[in-house]
Each structure stands twice: as C-alpha cells, then as structure tokens.
Amino acid sequence: MKLAKLLLCLMWLGPNSLTAQQAKVREVMSEDLSTISGKEGLMITVDYPPGASDPVHRHNTYGFIYVLEGSIVMQVRGGKETTLTAGQSFYEGPDDVHVIGRNASQTKPAKFVVFLVKDKGAPVFIPTK
C-alpha cells in the first residue's frame, strides 16, 4: 500500500520524471484517520532541484504545505501566485486546481513537506488542464 501511494506521488511529476530537473517525492508516513470515516493522512516531502516545476494538477485532498528550505511559487486556479520561503505555508482544498508549483530559483534547491487528508485509497495526483 505504501509503495502504491509513493508511486502515485511520483506520477505527480509527469512523463519527464527521469530528467535532472524534476522534483523528488518521498513518503514520510501514512495513517488511517479512524475517527474520520473513510479518510487517511499522508505526509510527503518534495525536493525541488533548481528550476523544477510541476504540471497542472489537482489532488482532491486537503493539502497543507510547509516550506523547509529555499523558496517555491504556488498558485491555485482563481488564486494569487504566491512565493513562499522557509517557514511559510500554503493550502490547497479538494476542489482546487494547482496551476503553478515550482522552485522560485534556477540555482538553488527547495524542499517542502506536504500533509494531505484524503479519501482512503484515492489517487494523490490527478493531471488536469
């Protein structure tokens, strides 16, 4: 089950996930939320090499993002483009489409942690136009 979740996270990277400038996603933990029927929590870290970015996507989850190092640019459809630095956070709701997700720097890496509250067994990443 954990391997399947990790593979779903890696799908977030798109078809060019083997190139040097793609994000690296690592599962930190997964836990059933027994007091919230049908839900689970998933925590991942994302390492953005310099210049890395994500394709347009959605998660169908509640997503809480916290920047550990470097700076990242985030935007959901209809929202404002935001540049975040270490110690800052970002939220994505289950209906949001993530139109911008990238490292703000072409020369320095960035790293952030993501906590997702999602339906058990549901995909983490859904490509969207």
Buried (B, 14 or more C-beta within 10 A) or exposed (E): EEEEBBEBBBBBBBEEEEEEEBBBBEBEEBEEEEEEEEBBBBBBBBBBBBBBBBBBBBBBBBBBBBBEBBBBBBBBEEBEEEEBEBEBEBEBEBEBBBBBBBBBBEEBBBBBBBBBBBEEEBBBBBEEE
